[in-house]
Amino acid sequence: MFDYLFSLFSNDMGIDLGTANTLVYVKNHGIVLREPSVVAIDRESRRVLAIGSEAKRMLGRTPASISAIRPLRNGVIADFGAAQEMIKFFIRKVHNGRTLLRPRIVVGIPSGITEVERRAVQESAEQAGAREVFLIEEPMAAAIGADLPIAEPHANMIVDIGGGTTETAVVSLGGMVVSKSIGVAGDEFDDAVLQHFRRKYNMLIGETTAEDVKIQVGSVFPLKEEKTMEVKGRDQATGLPKTVLITSEEVRQALMEPVQLILEMIKNTLEETPAELAADLVDRGMVMAGGGSLLRGLPDLIRQETELPVHRAADPLSCVALGTGRYLEMLDSMSIRRSDSVPFRVTRS
């Protein structure tokens, strides 16, 4: 009864606390917030100046007195104070003063993080005002958000390529049979583009420009019509502004190193999958989620390398957030208590 009354007045939420973007799902309302995971801080006073979209616009453009940072790296908290302020800001923004009670929060976390990193996520959410904190591993959240039938006695494979980590898992009967996590994802794609300009053109570009190049002309599989893009940066030799014309073929070569690491992890996951479940994947294949799955040609390349069907989720950018939210909406009906075992490998503080 008390849990039911709490739910009437508290905007409980699920959070995809991503390296690149944070998404917030509010129970009965869906995804209500989608902001970059960036915080702008005054270097001397450590005062937070901006968070989210406003802070991202400052990346690479701040004076010496201001630092625009990403408090999460490779899917885990790198700057505890900045992460806490960011979570607080998003909670206040979502609630907008309407709630009478502190919310329950479900947070998606990488499957490969340590207990220390788990506690850091829990404590950040608690300090930000959460009444209770549940943690769900991102591959499971992505599978739920992608509408995979995870409770069935059949294999379902998810490949979630985010900003800081790539997660793979084979799910059956509500649990992860095999799961792997690697710190290679969208950020490494951007860095590969940045390094290509540095090596080939002796030219410096910023993180935002590298991301734009990846989005506009990036690919990992031959295109029917190759693309070109004019890119502006700074010449390392002269220090003067410089412009070059880059092709999608060049970007494809630059991206192959991080992409090969992801392919290797997918193959390792398949090699460790039990034979009966592996047989299911011949027909069912795998589902891709996360922003990295939008890279041109990636499903085609994985299909060629694994000889399995590869599908992209209907809304790959939102899968983890949708999964945390759908689990949140199950809490009341499951009547979970602190002493109960929690399904889907979810833990609570």
Backbone torsions as a table, in degrees:
resi	resn	phi	psi	omega
1	MET	NA	-45.6	179.8
2	PHE	-62.3	-42.7	178.6
3	ASP	-60.5	-37.1	-179.8
4	TYR	-66.3	-44.9	179.2
5	LEU	-63.1	-40.1	177.5
6	PHE	-57.6	-42.1	-175.3
7	SER	-65.9	-22.6	179.3
8	LEU	-71.6	-30.5	-173.0
9	PHE	-110.7	-9.1	-175.1
10	SER	-112.3	129.4	177.9
11	ASN	-83.5	75.2	179.8
12	ASP	-60.1	148.3	-172.7
13	MET	-143.7	154.6	170.7
14	GLY	-110.2	138.4	-176.3
15	ILE	-125.4	126.3	167.9
16	ASP	-94.2	95.2	-175.9
17	LEU	-86.1	82.7	-172.6
18	GLY	-91.4	158.9	177.0
19	THR	-63.3	-39.4	-177.7
20	ALA	-95.2	-44.1	-176.6
21	ASN	-138.3	149.8	174.5
22	THR	-112.2	129.0	177.2
23	LEU	-116.6	140.9	-179.7
24	VAL	-123.7	128.4	178.3
25	TYR	-110.4	124.5	177.3
26	VAL	-104.3	131.8	-176.5
27	LYS	-55.0	131.9	179.9
28	ASN	73.1	2.6	179.5
29	HIS	-124.2	-16.1	-177.9
30	GLY	82.5	-161.6	-179.2
31	ILE	-75.9	120.3	-175.3
32	VAL	-114.6	-8.7	-178.3
33	LEU	-146.7	137.4	178.0
34	ARG	-144.9	101.3	-173.7
35	GLU	-132.5	149.6	173.9
36	PRO	-62.5	143.3	178.8
37	SER	-85.3	69.8	-176.9
38	VAL	-133.2	139.6	179.0
39	VAL	-129.7	131.3	175.5
40	ALA	-100.4	126.7	-173.1
41	ILE	-128.1	140.6	171.2
42	ASP	-72.9	122.2	-173.9
43	ARG	-61.2	-36.6	-175.5
44	GLU	-79.8	-51.1	-175.9
45	SER	-89.2	-12.3	-175.2
46	ARG	62.5	19.9	178.9
47	ARG	-78.2	136.0	178.9
48	VAL	-76.5	125.8	-177.2
49	LEU	-100.6	-33.6	-178.9
50	ALA	-159.1	154.0	-179.7
51	ILE	-139.9	144.7	174.4
52	GLY	81.3	-136.6	-174.8
53	SER	-59.8	-41.3	180.0
54	GLU	-62.5	-40.6	179.6
55	ALA	-70.1	-36.4	-179.1
56	LYS	-63.3	-34.7	178.7
57	ARG	-64.1	-17.2	-179.6
58	MET	-88.5	-12.4	-176.8
59	LEU	-56.3	125.0	179.1
60	GLY	75.2	4.6	-175.9
61	ARG	-126.9	8.4	-173.7
62	THR	-87.1	150.6	171.7
63	PRO	-71.5	174.3	-175.7
64	ALA	-60.7	-27.6	-175.7
65	SER	-79.8	-11.3	-177.1
66	ILE	-120.9	138.4	178.2
67	SER	-122.2	122.1	174.8
68	ALA	-99.1	114.6	-172.2
69	ILE	-126.6	161.2	170.1
70	ARG	-104.8	113.4	-175.8
71	PRO	-70.2	-9.9	177.6
72	LEU	-116.5	137.9	175.4
73	ARG	-132.3	133.9	-178.6
74	ASN	51.7	37.5	174.1
75	GLY	81.8	-1.0	-179.0
76	VAL	-125.8	162.9	-176.2
77	ILE	-73.1	122.8	177.4
78	ALA	-101.5	-30.1	178.0
79	ASP	-126.4	100.9	-172.3
80	PHE	-61.2	-47.0	-177.2
81	GLY	-62.2	-45.1	-179.8
82	ALA	-66.4	-39.2	178.8
83	ALA	-63.4	-41.4	179.7
84	GLN	-63.0	-44.1	179.0
85	GLU	-64.9	-36.6	179.9
86	MET	-66.1	-45.2	179.8
87	ILE	-63.8	-43.0	177.8
88	LYS	-57.6	-44.4	-178.6
89	PHE	-61.4	-44.8	-178.0
90	PHE	-68.5	-37.5	177.9
91	ILE	-63.6	-46.2	179.0
92	ARG	-62.7	-40.0	-178.5
93	LYS	-65.0	-39.9	-179.6
94	VAL	-71.2	-44.2	-176.3
95	HIS	-75.2	-35.4	176.1
96	ASN	53.3	33.8	175.9
97	GLY	76.7	7.2	-175.1
98	ARG	-86.8	-18.0	-173.2
99	THR	-85.5	147.9	176.8
100	LEU	-100.8	-15.4	-178.0
101	LEU	-132.5	158.0	175.6
102	ARG	-68.6	145.3	-175.0
103	PRO	-82.6	156.4	162.6
104	ARG	-84.5	142.7	-175.8
105	ILE	-130.9	132.2	171.4
106	VAL	-105.8	125.7	-176.8
107	VAL	-118.9	130.6	174.9
108	GLY	-80.7	132.9	-179.2
109	ILE	-130.5	151.4	176.2
110	PRO	-61.7	147.6	-177.4
111	SER	-71.3	-19.5	-174.6
112	GLY	-99.1	9.9	-175.9
113	ILE	-79.2	160.0	-177.4
114	THR	-83.9	169.7	177.4
115	GLU	-63.0	-36.2	177.7
116	VAL	-62.0	-42.4	179.5
117	GLU	-68.9	-34.6	175.2
118	ARG	-61.0	-46.5	-178.6
119	ARG	-64.4	-34.4	178.6
120	ALA	-63.1	-41.2	177.7
121	VAL	-65.5	-45.2	179.2
122	GLN	-59.2	-48.6	-176.5
123	GLU	-65.8	-36.4	178.2
124	SER	-62.7	-44.2	179.7
125	ALA	-67.6	-39.0	179.0
126	GLU	-65.6	-45.3	179.3
127	GLN	-65.6	-25.5	178.9
128	ALA	-79.9	-5.0	174.7
129	GLY	117.1	9.7	-179.3
130	ALA	-73.5	140.0	175.1
131	ARG	-76.5	-43.0	175.5
132	GLU	-141.9	149.1	-179.2
133	VAL	-124.6	126.5	174.1
134	PHE	-111.8	138.9	177.3
135	LEU	-113.8	132.5	177.4
136	ILE	-128.3	135.5	-178.3
137	GLU	-68.3	137.4	-171.9
138	GLU	-58.7	-39.5	178.3
139	PRO	-59.9	-39.0	178.4
140	MET	-68.4	-42.5	178.1
141	ALA	-61.9	-42.2	179.6
142	ALA	-64.1	-39.4	178.9
143	ALA	-64.1	-42.8	177.2
144	ILE	-63.6	-45.1	-178.6
145	GLY	-66.2	-26.5	178.9
146	ALA	-87.6	6.4	177.6
147	ASP	64.4	30.5	174.7
148	LEU	-75.1	143.4	-179.8
149	PRO	-78.5	71.8	-170.0
150	ILE	-68.8	-19.7	-178.0
151	ALA	-81.8	-12.0	-178.2
152	GLU	-75.6	155.8	178.4
153	PRO	-82.1	45.6	178.7
154	HIS	-131.8	157.6	-179.0
155	ALA	-77.4	135.4	170.4
156	ASN	-129.5	124.1	-178.3
157	MET	-110.2	131.6	178.2
158	ILE	-119.0	137.9	174.3
159	VAL	-124.3	109.7	-175.4
160	ASP	-110.4	108.3	-179.0
161	ILE	-104.9	104.1	-177.4
162	GLY	-97.5	-148.0	178.7
163	GLY	-86.8	-41.0	-176.4
164	GLY	-110.1	-24.2	-177.5
165	THR	-137.2	153.8	168.4
166	THR	-113.1	129.3	-177.7
167	GLU	-118.5	134.4	172.2
168	THR	-125.2	146.8	178.0
169	ALA	-157.0	145.2	169.6
170	VAL	-108.0	120.0	-172.4
171	VAL	-112.8	137.7	175.8
172	SER	-154.7	140.7	177.9
173	LEU	53.7	39.7	174.2
174	GLY	77.3	8.7	179.7
175	GLY	-137.1	162.5	178.5
176	MET	-91.1	115.3	-179.5
177	VAL	-76.3	-44.5	176.9
178	VAL	-135.3	135.8	175.7
179	SER	-146.4	146.9	178.6
180	LYS	-143.2	152.3	-179.8
181	SER	-139.8	139.5	179.8
182	ILE	-140.0	142.4	-179.0
183	GLY	-82.2	46.3	177.5
184	VAL	-129.9	119.0	-177.4
185	ALA	-162.0	-144.6	-174.5
186	GLY	-57.7	-39.5	179.6
187	ASP	-62.7	-37.6	179.4
188	GLU	-70.9	-32.1	173.6
189	PHE	-60.7	-46.3	179.6
190	ASP	-61.7	-43.5	-178.5
191	ASP	-65.3	-36.1	178.3
192	ALA	-63.0	-39.7	177.2
193	VAL	-65.3	-45.0	-179.8
194	LEU	-59.1	-44.3	-179.5
195	GLN	-67.5	-32.2	178.0
196	HIS	-62.0	-44.8	178.4
197	PHE	-63.4	-37.9	-178.6
198	ARG	-67.0	-43.0	-176.8
199	ARG	-75.2	-47.7	-172.2
200	LYS	-82.5	-38.4	-173.5
201	TYR	-111.7	0.9	-177.8
202	ASN	52.1	45.2	-170.7
203	MET	-131.4	136.6	179.0
204	LEU	-99.2	130.3	173.2
205	ILE	-127.8	161.2	-179.2
206	GLY	-88.1	170.8	-179.9
207	GLU	-61.0	-40.9	-178.0
208	THR	-65.2	-40.2	178.1
209	THR	-65.7	-42.0	178.5
210	ALA	-60.8	-40.3	178.1
211	GLU	-64.7	-40.4	178.6
212	ASP	-62.3	-41.3	178.3
213	VAL	-61.4	-45.7	179.6
214	LYS	-58.7	-44.0	-176.4
215	ILE	-71.0	-42.5	-172.1
216	GLN	-81.6	-39.3	-177.1
217	VAL	-128.6	1.9	-178.0
218	GLY	-70.3	143.0	175.6
219	SER	-161.3	159.0	177.1
220	VAL	-125.0	8.1	-180.0
221	PHE	-142.3	141.0	-177.4
222	PRO	-51.7	135.1	-179.4
223	LEU	-94.9	153.3	175.8
224	LYS	-62.3	-37.1	178.1
225	GLU	-134.9	109.5	-177.3
226	GLU	-67.0	150.6	-174.8
227	LYS	-110.1	159.2	174.4
228	THR	-131.6	159.1	-179.3
229	MET	-152.8	139.6	175.6
230	GLU	-89.0	126.3	-175.5
231	VAL	-122.7	134.6	-179.5
232	LYS	-111.1	140.2	179.0
233	GLY	-159.9	-154.3	-179.3
234	ARG	-123.0	129.6	178.0
235	ASP	-69.4	126.3	-178.2
236	GLN	-68.7	-28.4	-176.7
237	ALA	-78.8	-47.6	-175.3
238	THR	-97.0	-20.1	-176.3
239	GLY	78.1	6.0	-177.1
240	LEU	-96.1	155.0	175.4
241	PRO	-57.9	147.4	-175.1
242	LYS	-145.4	147.8	178.1
243	THR	-127.4	133.5	175.9
244	VAL	-131.7	156.2	175.8
245	LEU	-103.3	120.0	-176.6
246	ILE	-113.3	149.3	-178.4
247	THR	-108.9	160.2	178.7
248	SER	-66.1	-27.4	176.7
249	GLU	-63.6	-41.4	178.4
250	GLU	-63.1	-45.8	-178.9
251	VAL	-63.1	-37.8	179.7
252	ARG	-60.8	-43.5	178.0
253	GLN	-63.1	-40.1	-178.9
254	ALA	-65.7	-33.5	-175.1
255	LEU	-83.0	-12.5	-171.1
256	MET	-65.1	-32.3	-178.5
257	GLU	-63.1	-53.3	177.2
258	PRO	-66.2	-33.7	179.5
259	VAL	-64.5	-38.8	178.5
260	GLN	-62.5	-35.2	177.6
261	LEU	-65.4	-38.7	177.5
262	ILE	-68.1	-42.1	177.2
263	LEU	-59.5	-40.8	179.8
264	GLU	-63.6	-40.3	178.9
265	MET	-66.6	-39.7	177.5
266	ILE	-61.2	-43.7	179.3
267	LYS	-65.1	-38.5	178.1
268	ASN	-64.3	-37.9	177.1
269	THR	-62.8	-44.1	179.2
270	LEU	-64.6	-37.7	179.9
271	GLU	-64.7	-30.5	-178.5
272	GLU	-92.0	-1.3	179.8
273	THR	-77.4	130.9	177.9
274	PRO	-54.4	149.1	-171.5
275	ALA	-56.5	-43.0	-178.0
276	GLU	-63.4	-40.1	179.4
277	LEU	-73.5	-36.2	177.1
278	ALA	-60.6	-36.5	178.4
279	ALA	-63.1	-36.0	177.6
280	ASP	-62.0	-36.3	-174.5
281	LEU	-70.7	-18.2	178.0
282	VAL	-58.6	-39.5	179.3
283	ASP	-95.3	-38.8	-173.9
284	ARG	-81.8	-29.8	179.5
285	GLY	66.4	-150.8	-178.5
286	MET	-132.3	158.2	178.4
287	VAL	-115.8	134.0	-179.6
288	MET	-102.3	139.4	178.3
289	ALA	-136.4	173.0	179.4
290	GLY	88.8	157.4	-178.2
291	GLY	-61.4	-31.3	179.9
292	GLY	-65.2	-23.2	179.6
293	SER	-69.1	-14.7	-179.6
294	LEU	-81.5	-6.8	177.9
295	LEU	-59.5	128.4	-174.9
296	ARG	-55.6	131.1	173.6
297	GLY	82.1	-5.3	-176.5
298	LEU	-64.0	-45.6	175.4
299	PRO	-58.2	-39.0	-179.9
300	ASP	-65.0	-40.8	-179.9
301	LEU	-66.0	-44.0	179.5
302	ILE	-64.5	-39.5	178.0
303	ARG	-61.8	-40.7	179.8
304	GLN	-67.6	-40.3	-176.1
305	GLU	-76.0	-32.1	-176.0
306	THR	-104.2	-16.2	-176.2
307	GLU	59.4	33.5	177.1
308	LEU	-121.3	154.4	174.0
309	PRO	-63.3	138.3	178.7
310	VAL	-127.7	124.8	-178.9
311	HIS	-120.8	147.5	173.7
312	ARG	-100.1	136.7	179.2
313	ALA	-59.7	155.0	-177.8
314	ALA	-60.4	-38.1	178.9
315	ASP	-133.9	76.1	-171.9
316	PRO	-60.9	-30.3	-178.6
317	LEU	-71.0	-20.1	-173.1
318	SER	-109.8	0.1	-170.7
319	CYS	-57.1	-47.7	-177.5
320	VAL	-65.2	-44.0	179.4
321	ALA	-62.7	-42.8	177.6
322	LEU	-62.6	-38.4	179.2
323	GLY	-65.7	-43.3	177.8
324	THR	-63.6	-39.6	-179.4
325	GLY	-67.3	-41.6	-179.6
326	ARG	-67.9	-35.1	174.6
327	TYR	-66.7	-41.0	178.5
328	LEU	-56.9	-41.0	-178.7
329	GLU	-72.0	-12.0	177.3
330	MET	-89.1	-15.4	-172.2
331	LEU	-60.4	-46.5	-177.8
332	ASP	-63.3	-44.1	-177.5
333	SER	-68.6	-29.1	179.6
334	MET	-83.2	-11.0	-179.7
335	SER	49.8	49.2	-178.7
336	ILE	-69.1	134.1	173.3
337	ARG	-116.0	167.1	-175.0
338	ARG	-61.0	-28.8	-177.7
339	SER	-86.5	-10.0	-177.2
340	ASP	-76.5	153.2	168.6
341	SER	-77.8	142.2	-174.9
342	VAL	-106.5	127.7	-179.1
343	PRO	-68.1	168.6	176.0
344	PHE	62.9	26.6	177.4
345	ARG	52.9	42.6	176.6
346	VAL	-97.5	138.6	177.8
347	THR	-118.4	157.6	178.8
348	ARG	-130.3	151.4	-179.2
349	SER	-75.7	NA	NA
